[in-house]
Amino acid sequence: MTLALEPIADPSAPLARRNPVAKLAAALLFSLPLISTVDPFAPAVALVLELALLPLFGVRFGVLLRRAAPLLLAAAGVLVAMTLFAADRSGTLYFSLGPFDVTSGVVATAAGLILRIFAVALPGIIVFATTDPTDLADALVQNAKAPARFAIGALAAFRLLPLLGQEWRALTLARRARGVDAGRNPAAKLRLFVSTAFALLVGALRRGVRLAVAMDARGFDSGIPRTYARRQHFTGADTALVVTAVIASATILTLSVLLGFFRPIVG
Amino acid sequence: MSEVRFSGFGWRHAGRRAWAVRGLDLHVRHGERVLLLGPSGAGKSTLLAALAGLLPDDSGEAEGVIEIDGLEPAKARERTGVVFQDPQTQLVMARSGDDVAFGLENRGVPAGEIWPRVSDVLDRVGFPYPINRSTAALSGGEAQRLALAGVLALRPGLLLLDEPTANLDPPGATLIREAVGQAIGPETTMIIVEHRVAEALPLVDRVVVLEPGGGVRADGAPEVIFAAYGDRLAADGVWVPGFSFPAVRATTRPTDHLVRAEHVAVRGRLRPVSIAVGDSEVLAVTGPNGAGKSTLALLLGGLLAPDSGRIEAFGDKRPPHRWRATTLTQRIGSVFQNPEHQFVTGRVADELALGPRRIGRSPAETRRIVDDLLERLRLTKLAGANPYTLSGGEARRLSVATALATAPRLLVLDEPTFGQDRRTWLELITLLAELRDAGHGILAVTHDEAFVRTLADRAIGLGEPDPEPLPRRVRP
């Protein structure tokens, strides 16, 4: 089990260098308003914009594609669900799968939903691909005034994640050595999986407690105001990034309304 | 520089009937270096936790007084620093330098002073990498050095070391001892708990032996203590320097191979090696970290498939890693380095019954096997206990017992004596010698030279791993 969470972008790219909090805020402020409409136009424009900005973040297209691969699965799920359950089956009939009519209406709704998944998720993927977790925690504490207890605590827990993979392998081998395997029986496989996962959880908790004690012993969260060894600065350029994201999102939605594509998600 | 005073101190963990420590009177003066000894269960670690201010009031019951420079430990936390056993759960940050800076940030040290102090302390402990080295890429000994640096950066008046080398191989342990020796100035008072007495002795000028059940049994200069109490301490399980064991030799000769591996290799972990284990013999596999010893144990234990080469065992046409688990446990028993990885159930007795039940023994037979093993490995009193709550020695005995429950003829053990006190060590040697004489074949991966000297009939050394070029640390 490898966790593909380390930054994988060129750190000197103009937008990758921006303050992590600014990047995160920009991503949220850009993508969340897009949820308000179910038309395919707004997410399509957003997606074009996101892909156009990719070089400024120093993320290569292939890398992004690999990170976004799980989204393809979600997209396939949407396609199947819409074919089976879409209420609106108006428009031209393309073909029928047994009792299910696939019409232009169905295709348009499915396309809208799939575009939305990508348009909303990509900014998040780009932010995490270009941000070091330590920098994010620092910026959250210094610029967003998040409690250090939460941000640094989460960061420390995050460091233990890769160990879970090794632990899982060790637990699996140990079970086999003890005469426990599932063979081809799916019920036994599930039971084995659950018991291994439980052992992993117990181990993780024990380790978490030990880490918390060690952090305590080094004066973490002792009431003394912390100082910052690594400064994170929130500059004019960072503000500009956030403001631009809001303007871009508003513009896309306005265009969608003006051109008559807009279909609010409620009502 | 700090001074420690216990008067009538005692602590009982919540939910326990027995006191972990009781009636302790002790005075540690400025700048002293004290080795704290005592059989397991004498409350050594509890004492250190109490000194570090890490025993919250609601986690147990206290009596008597502890003072550090006249303050109670919770108020003296800024004067104390503590290094624990497991380096993996002491490092907080992803980059080495940030980790040392972590404690300084917590103490509110001005930002401008932090990096010079980080750099200085990393030099003192001999940390060989740049400050942006990933903490995940460090070996155990290096990580523990870094943890030590993180504590020393805070300039504690009182340094507490709780078995800092217990989780490390000998080279890692040496790294830590050197770092402690060179990095701690005369202004620091030090209290260390350590099983490996001979190795800790050069670092201390006073030995205090705790009496299980309460109080101090002996206190004084190391030479005096060991001359007067050496044999009693050794009998209690303390590794007293100068006490060695006569070798235990096999009474019969191997007649046949149980397992034979030819040119087996695993990409990136083990270079091709050929090895065979016979019945009635103990074969030790030694070698530096990274040579693939544990990988070899997994291969011969039927838990891992080789990338190349072949393994043949018990006259079976299929290699061990293709066997069903129930077949495997009746032929080869594996004992892992970390006993906790091996436990599957919530009770010691269930843990022993699991294997026999899986291979279809009747309930009566299972009960007989379980009772017999509990008796043999002195676990009868713990039959109802949760395996995860056992002490290190008990957990090790249980992990060996679980492997024996299905009566395999070949035993594969990974570092069986790791971190054990002298008493458990001796029990293991005796048990393994008995098994050998009963016709079992035993393969043990080990760093423990005394183990090889005392028990092994043959030893095979795996070669050095491919060297990795080490980058030199640059200052920011």
Boltz contact constraints between the chains, C-beta under 6 A:
constraints:
  - contact:
      token1: [A, 134]
      token2: [B, 94]
      max_distance: 6.0
  - contact:
      token1: [A, 156]
      token2: [B, 92]
      max_distance: 6.0
  - contact:
      token1: [A, 159]
      token2: [B, 94]
      max_distance: 6.0
  - contact:
      token1: [A, 170]
      token2: [B, 341]
      max_distance: 6.0
  - contact:
      token1: [A, 173]
      token2: [B, 303]
      max_distance: 6.0
  - contact:
      token1: [A, 174]
      token2: [B, 336]
      max_distance: 6.0
  - contact:
      token1: [A, 174]
      token2: [B, 341]
      max_distance: 6.0
  - contact:
      token1: [A, 174]
      token2: [B, 342]
      max_distance: 6.0
  - contact:
      token1: [A, 176]
      token2: [B, 303]
      max_distance: 6.0
  - contact:
      token1: [A, 176]
      token2: [B, 325]
      max_distance: 6.0
  - contact:
      token1: [A, 177]
      token2: [B, 303]
      max_distance: 6.0
  - contact:
      token1: [A, 177]
      token2: [B, 334]
      max_distance: 6.0
  - contact:
      token1: [A, 178]
      token2: [B, 344]
      max_distance: 6.0
  - contact:
      token1: [A, 179]
      token2: [B, 325]
      max_distance: 6.0
  - contact:
      token1: [A, 179]
      token2: [B, 326]
      max_distance: 6.0
  - contact:
      token1: [A, 179]
      token2: [B, 329]
      max_distance: 6.0
  - contact:
      token1: [A, 179]
      token2: [B, 355]
      max_distance: 6.0
  - contact:
      token1: [A, 179]
      token2: [B, 358]
      max_distance: 6.0
  - contact:
      token1: [A, 181]
      token2: [B, 325]
      max_distance: 6.0
  - contact:
      token1: [A, 207]
      token2: [B, 89]
      max_distance: 6.0
  - contact:
      token1: [A, 210]
      token2: [B, 89]
      max_distance: 6.0
  - contact:
      token1: [A, 211]
      token2: [B, 89]
      max_distance: 6.0
  - contact:
      token1: [A, 213]
      token2: [B, 54]
      max_distance: 6.0
  - contact:
      token1: [A, 214]
      token2: [B, 90]
      max_distance: 6.0
  - contact:
      token1: [A, 215]
      token2: [B, 92]
      max_distance: 6.0
  - contact:
      token1: [A, 217]
      token2: [B, 52]
      max_distance: 6.0
  - contact:
      token1: [A, 217]
      token2: [B, 82]
      max_distance: 6.0
  - contact:
      token1: [A, 218]
      token2: [B, 103]
      max_distance: 6.0
  - contact:
      token1: [A, 219]
      token2: [B, 103]
      max_distance: 6.0
  - contact:
      token1: [A, 219]
      token2: [B, 106]
      max_distance: 6.0
  - contact:
      token1: [A, 219]
      token2: [B, 107]
      max_distance: 6.0
  - contact:
      token1: [A, 220]
      token2: [B, 106]
      max_distance: 6.0
  - contact:
      token1: [A, 224]
      token2: [B, 108]
      max_distance: 6.0
  - contact:
      token1: [A, 225]
      token2: [B, 108]
      max_distance: 6.0
  - contact:
      token1: [A, 226]
      token2: [B, 105]
      max_distance: 6.0
  - contact:
      token1: [A, 226]
      token2: [B, 106]
      max_distance: 6.0
  - contact:
      token1: [A, 227]
      token2: [B, 105]
      max_distance: 6.0
  - contact:
      token1: [A, 227]
      token2: [B, 108]
      max_distance: 6.0
  - contact:
      token1: [A, 227]
      token2: [B, 109]
      max_distance: 6.0
  - contact:
      token1: [A, 227]
      token2: [B, 111]
      max_distance: 6.0
  - contact:
      token1: [A, 228]
      token2: [B, 111]
      max_distance: 6.0
  - contact:
      token1: [A, 229]
      token2: [B, 101]
      max_distance: 6.0
  - contact:
      token1: [A, 229]
      token2: [B, 105]
      max_distance: 6.0
  - contact:
      token1: [A, 229]
      token2: [B, 114]
      max_distance: 6.0
